[in-house]
Amino acid sequence: MKNIVVLVSGGGTNLQALIDAQESGAIQNGRITCVISSKEDAYALTRARRHGIKTRVLQRKSYENTDLYSEAMRRALDEEQADLVVYAGFMTILGSAVTTPYENKMINVHPSLIPSFCGKGYYGLHVHSAVLERGVKITGATVHFVNAVCDGGPIILQKATEVKSGDTPELLQKRVMEQCEWVILPKAVSLFCEDKIKVEGNKTILL
């Protein structure tokens, strides 16, 4: 049984999708053992506590720079004996102090079809605003491994949804979350915990 540590910064809707999947049995051979938040007032912490999941707060603002914060996060992950680290609305980019020792053991869900609309500055509603401004007809979400390049790690799963006439960034965000993110994130977590993801270079093979 693998230990899953979830990193959060906000409301925790993706965390809730993982909790629901765990409680329904959709996540095989893994369990969420700890939720770590970069903000002490994140509602995601409340979600975790309601389901009896251990929580920790590691405030980004308490550290001078990314390197010091990353080192503190690595120590926390080591203490929690994390087998898999999941970014679920975690808004801090971590440095090599974490990404190197946890290579191919950290996954993130991004609200677009990478390599479109990704990288620095593309987060939250910024992504969906850019999608609408560009006029694309299809968008979606991507689950990928985290590495030193923002949104640059090997892609695990992707799921698409249509962009509709009259969409606002908020409407599109809701559709992408409900139809894509909440579907593929728990699935990718289960695949990892079942040892069904093989990484070759910057690609994954699902076994």
ABEGO torsion letter per residue (X at the ends): XBBBBBBBABAGAAAAAAAAAAAAGABBGBBBABBBBABAABAAAAAAAAAGBBBBBBBAAABABAAAAAAAAAAAAAAAGBABBBBBGBABBBBAAAAAAABGABBBBBABBOABGBEBGBBEAAAAAAAAAAGBABBEBBBBBBBABBGABBBABBBBBBBBBGBBAAAAAAAAAAAAAAAAAAAAAAAAAAGABBBBEABBBBX
